[in-house]
Amino acid sequence: MKKLCLLLILIINIFLLKAQNLQQTIYYADNLLNNGNIEQAIKEYQRALLFSDTNNFELYNKLAYCFSKTGDNVNASKYYDLAFYNSDNDSLKNSILLNKCYTFLLQNNFNLALIELYSMADTLPASLNFRRNLYLGIAMYGLNDFSESEKYFLKCIPDSFSEKAKQIKTLFNLAQKTYNKNPYHSAIFSIFIPGLGQFISGDYRNGINSIILVGSLWTLYSYILIKYSFLDAFLSIFPWIQRYYTGGFNDAYDAAIAKKEKKKEEIYIKILENIGL
């Protein structure tokens, strides 16, 4: 009987020590997080999981937040999933799901974000509904579906803000026109006049380089052709002309793509500004 009592006392002490270690570890991790020491906080929260054998929703949620802060969106998504399945509260589940979608958007995984967003109920509290519409607008914008994106962004604007809504519609018209521009046109311009495509796309440095380089090579080609022979000019200079001439209209195409993406990003920033973000 005495041995049994000692065993029970030992078991109780182990459980008390375990609970104490768990609370101390979480408290320490919280302090690390509050002081901006996120990497160390992650290690402590993960250590707390070793002591915990109950519902780990809070720990999973905190780890997801920490990983999102460090830019590790893959681990953030994983822990948001664990937090989601360890919660019985619908409001918390929706909030976690939106946080997970945010990590997908940061990774430009727009389709994955849409899958999660479409799985949510349409009847959400106002704050969560705003975030859902906002994330839907962002995802659609990233996929260049501007008509759907406009629809969801406009839902983020109160009805009384009609002027803001007009500005957003104007910005989306501009985004669609920018997207419709064909980058091959810039390449074609550079086929006829080296450097012209780059100039049109705003890549003045490479445009000037292309004009000078290809022009100089053609001048040298003509000189050798007159001074020596067609064969000498063709064998010594023409391969260089072909190389830089072809490179010029490829650069013009790339410059046009870069200009479209830059313009698209500028419009996106202005849309968010009109929403108040």
VOBA-578649 format. One record per atom (N, C-alpha, C): x, y, z; residue in one letter. Coordinates in steps of 0.02 Angstrom, whole numbers, plus 50000, padded with zeros to 5 digits. Layout:
XYZa...
end
This chain:
500424993950000m500005000050000m500435006350000m500975005950039k501435011750043k501755013049975k501955007549942k502265008149876k501785011149825k501145009149830l500635011749784l500545019249794l500545021549857c500465028749872c501055032749844c501655029949852l502255033249827l502225033849750l501975028449718l501915028549645l501425033849622l500865034349658l500355039349640l500625046449649l500995047449705i501295054049717i501785055849661i502175050849640l502665051849586l502325053749521l501785050249505i501405051549443i501105058549444i500825060449502i500525067149509i501055072549500i501645071449530n502195076349524n502425077049453n502445071449418i502655071549347i502165075749306i501515074649319f501005078449281f501035085949299f501145087449364l501195094449384l501805097749354l502365094149353l502985096849324l502905097849248l502565093049217k502445093549145k502025099749129k501485100749168a501035106549157a501415113049170a501825113049222q502205119049238q502705120649182q503055115549158n503535116449103n503185119049041n502595116449028l502215118648969l502035126048974l501765128049031q501565135049039q502165139749039q502705137549070q503315141649070q503595142549000q503585137148962t503855137348894t503435141948850t502775141448856i502335145648815i502425153048835i502475154248901y502565161048926y503225163948899y503745159848900y504395162048875y504365163348800y504025159048764a503955159848691a503565166148674a503035167448714d502635173548704d503055179848712d503485179748763n503925185448775n504425186448718n504685180848693l505145181248636l504795184248575l504185182048564l503795184548507l503655192048514l503445194048574n503295201048587n503905205548579n504495202648591n505125206548584n505425205948514n505075202648469g505305202248400g505795196748385g505915192248435n506375186648424n505985180648398n505785181148336i505295176348308i505605169348299i506215169048273e506535162648261e506585158548325e506795161748379q506855158248444q506165156448471q505675160848459a504985159548482a504715153148449a504875152348385i504645146348348i504915140048382i505555140148400k505865134348432k505525132848499k505365138048536e505045137048602e504335134548595e503965137248546y503275134748535y503295127448513y503775125648471q503835118748450q504025114248509q504435116848554r504615113048614r504005112148659r503575117248661a502965116848702a502515111248676a502525110148612l502115104748584l502315097948611l502945097148629l503185090848657l502885089448726l502745094848764f502445094148830f501685093648828f501405095648773s500665096248769s500355089848742s499825087648775d499445081848749d498705083448746d498545090048747t497845092148742t497735095648675t497195099348670n497055103148609n497595108448598n497945108048542n498515112348529n498345118148482n497715120148482f497505125448436f497925131748443f498005134148504e498375140348516e499095139848492e499415134248507l500115133348487l500175133148411l499725129448378y499745129148305y499625136048274y499155139748303n498995146348277n499585151148286n499915150748343k500495155048356k501075153248311k501185146848300l501725144748255l501585146948183l500955146448162a500775148748095a500925156148087a500735159948138y500855167248137y501605168648134y501995165148174c502725166148174c503035164548106c502835158948078f503125157048013f502925162047958f502305164647963s502105169647913s502515175947919s502705177647982k503115183547994k503825182747966k504075176547966t504745175347940t504755174447864t504165174147833g504115173147761g504105165847741g504085161347790d504045154147776d503305152347769d503025153847711n502305153047701n502095145747694n502565141447677v502405134247672v502255131447741v502705132847790n502575130647858n501985134347890n501905140647872a501335144447897a500675141147876a500635139147813s500025135847788s499915129247824s500455125547837k500395119047870k500105119947941k500365124847978y500125125748046y499435128948049y499265132947998y498585135547995y498095129747985y498285124847944d497865118947935d497765115248001d498315114348039l498265110848103l497835114748152l497905121448152a497485125548196a496755125048176a496625125048111f495935124548085f495595118148109f495945112548103y495645106148122y495635104948197y495965109148235n495945108648308n495485113748340n495085117148300s494625122148325s493905120048312s493465121248361d492755119748354d492345126048342d492685131848342n492335138248335n492325140348262n491715141148234d491655142748163d491975149448146d491895154348190s492195160948177s492955160448175s493245156748222l493975155748222l494195151848161l493815146848141k493985142948082k494015147448020k493525151848013n493515156347955n494105161247957n494265163648016s494835168248023s495485164748005s495565158548028i496165154648013i496215153347938i495645151747908l495625150347836l495835156447796l495625162347817l495815168547784l496565169947793l496825168447852n497545169147863n497935164547817n497685158447809k498015153647764k497995156147692k497425158947672c497355161747604c497855167347593c497955171247645y498445176847641y499145174147626y499335168547657t499985165647643t500025163247571t499475160547544f499465158447474f499555164447427f499225169947444l499285175947403l500005178647403l500335178247461l501035180447465l501485176147421l501285169847411q501675165247369q501455165547296q500965169947280n500665170347213n500315163847193n500115159947243n499725153847229n498975155847228n498795159347175f498115162247173f497575156947168f497705151647131n497195146347123n497065142747189n497605141447228l497515138347293l497115142847340l497265149247336a496895154047378a496155153947359a496005153747294l495305153647272l494935147447295l495275141747295i494955135547318i494715136347390i495155139147433e494985140147503e494435145447511e494495150847473l494005156347480l493315154247457l493285150247404y492635147947379y492315142847426y492725139747469s492455134747515s492115137947576s492215144547584m491925148047641m491195149847628m490835150447682a490125152447677a490065159647655a489535161247619d489415168147597d489185172747654d488885169647705t488635173547761t489165173747816t489575178947815l490115179847863l490025186447900l490315187147959p490325193747991p490645198947946p490475205147955a490685210547909a491445210747900a491825210247955s492555210747951s492845204947911s492585198947922l492835193047886l492615193347813l492005195847801n491755196347733n492165201347692n492375206747725f492805211647691f493465208347670f493765204547715r494395201147699r494305196047643r493745192447645r493615187447592r493545190847524r493155196247520n493085199747457n493745202747433n494125205347481l494775208347465l495235203047436l495285197247468y495735191947445y495495189047378y494835188647369l494575186447304l494775191347249l494715197747264g494915202847216g495655202447199g496075201347250i496795200847239i496965194647197i496655189047214a496795182847178a496595183447104a496005186247092m495765187147024m496215192046985m496445197147018y496895201946986y497555198546967y497795194347013g498415190646998g498345185946940g497735183346929l497605178846872l497365182646810l497395189246812n497205193646756n496465193146737n496055190946784d495335190846773d495065197446802d495125202746763f494995209446789f494255210846802f493815207846763s493105209046774s492875206146841s493105199946858e492935196946922e493285200646979e493905202546968s494275206147019s493935212747036s493725216346985e493365222646995e492735221647037e492375216347023k491755214947058k491875214147134k492395210347151y492535209147222y492845215247256y493265218947220f493555225047250f493005230247263f492525230747219l491985235547228l491555233747289l491525227347306k491155225247366k491505227647430k492135229447424c492515231947482c492395239347494c492035242547448i491905249747453i491195250847479i491115254847531p490425256547555p490035259947500p489375259047500d488945261947448d488995269547444d489155272647500s489185279947501s489825282747467s490305278347455f490935280447425f490905279547348f490425282847317s490325281947245s490915284547203s491235289847227e491805292647191e492395287647189e492495284347245k493015279247249k492875273547201k492235271647198a492025266247153a492165268047080a492035274347062k492165276646993k492915276346977k493325278347025q494045278147015q494295271047006q494005266447044i494205259447038i494005256646970i493415258446946k493195256146880k493645258946825k493855265146832t494325268246784t494985264546784t495225262946844l495865259346850l495825252446819l495265249146826f495195242446797f495145242846720f494835248046694n494845248946621n495555249746596n495955253546633l496655254546614l497045248046620l496905244046672a497245237646681a497085232946623a496465232846601q496265228546545q496605230746480q496635237346469k496965239846408k497715238246409k498015238846468t498725237246475t498845229846461t498405225546488y498475218346478y498385216346405y497955219946370n497805218346300n498375220146252n498845224246274k499395226146230k499835220146215k499985219246151n500375213446130n501115215046130n501525211546171p502245212946175p502615211446110p502305207346066y502625205746003y502675211945958y502245216845970h502285223045930h502945226545940h503185226646002s503835229746016s504395225945982s504335219245981a504845215245947a504845216645872a504255217545844i504205218845772i504515225645755i504405230645798f504705237245787f505465236745785f505745232445829s506475231745833s506745227645774s506315223845741i506535220245681i506675225245625i506235230145619f506305235145565f506815240545583f506795242845645i507275248045668i507555245745734i508185243345735p508485240945797p508445246145853p508225243945912g508175248345969g507505251745978g507095251945924l506455255645928l505985252345977l505955245645977g505505242046023g505685243446095g506335243646110q506545245146179q506355252246198q506435256946151f506245263946165f505505264446181f505085261046143i504365261246153i504175258446221i504555253346243s504425250046307s504755253546366s505115259146351g505425262946405g506115260446425g506385255546388d507055253046403d507555256846360d507675263046379y508085267546337y508815265346334y509075262946389r509785260946391r509925255446340r509535250146342n509635244646295n509455246646223n508975251346217g508805253846151g509385257446118g509715261746156i510305265346131i510875260546115i510985255646160n511505250646148n511385246746084n510745245046073s510575241146013s510695245245949s510485251545951i510585255945892i511335256645877i511725258145928i512445259345918i512795252945896i512645247345930l512995241145916l512825238445847l512175237845832v511975235145767v512175239945711v512095246445723g512295251445673g513045251045658g513445250345710s514175249845701s514365243545663s514035238045679l514185231745644l513995232145570l513425235345555w513235236145485w513735240745448w513975245745482t514475250245453t515115246445438t515335242345486l515935238345477l515845233145422l515245230245419y515085225345367y515135228545298y514855234645291s514875238145226s515595239845207s515995241845257y516695243545244y517075237545217y517015231745250i517365225745229i517105223245161i516455224045151l516155222045087l516465226045030l516545232645039i516825236944987i517585235944981i517915235445038k518645235145039k518905228345017k518555223045038y518805216245023y518305212444979y517845208645011s517375204744971s516755203145012s516245200944976f515625198945009f515745193245057f516165188345037l516295182545078l516655184545143l517135189045138d517485191345198d517005194845246d516585199045219a516105202645261a515605197945292a515375193145252f514865188445275f515135183945330f515745181345320l516025176645368l516265180045433l516515186145428s516815189345487s516325193645527s515855196845495i515415201645529i514685199445534i514435196245481f513715194845480f513485190545539f513875185445562p513645181645621p513535185945683p513955191245691w513865195845747w513245200145738w513135202345676i512525206245662i511915202045678i511915195745656q511335191445668q511225190345742q511775189445779r511725188245851r511415194245887r511685200145876y511445206045913y510795208745885y510675207645821y510035209745791y509465205545820y509565198845824t509065194445853t508975195945928t509545196945962g509515198546033g509135204946046g509175209745999g508835216146006g508085215446008g507795211545961f507055211145963f506815206346017f507255201746040n507075197746099n507065202046162n507555206646166d507575211346222d506965215946221d506755217946161a506175222246154a505545218746180a505485212346165y504915208346189y504915207946265y505505206446294d505565205946367d505425212746400d505655218146369a505545224846396a504795226546397a504445224346344a503725225646340a503345221746395a503555215546407i503255211546461i503375214846529i504005217046539a504175220246603a503775226746613a503665230446559k503285236646563k502555235246581k502275229946552k501585228046568k501515226146642k501995222146666e501965219946736e502035225846784e502485230446766k502585236346809k501965240646811k501655241646752k501045245646749k500475242246788k500435235646781k499925231846817k500015232646892k500635232446916e500775233246987e500595240347011e500745245346970e500585252246988e499835253246995e499455250346949i498725250846951i498455247247013i498745241447028y498545237547086y498625241547150y499195244947157i499325249047216i498805254647222i498635257747166k498145263047166k497445260547185k497285254447163i496635251447181i496595250447257i497135247747285l497145246647358l497105253247396l497425258347369e497395264947401e496675267647402e496305266447348n495615268647345n495165264847393n495365258647408i494985254647456i495135256947527i495715260047534g495915262547600g496455258447633g496825254647592l497355250347619l498045253347606l
end
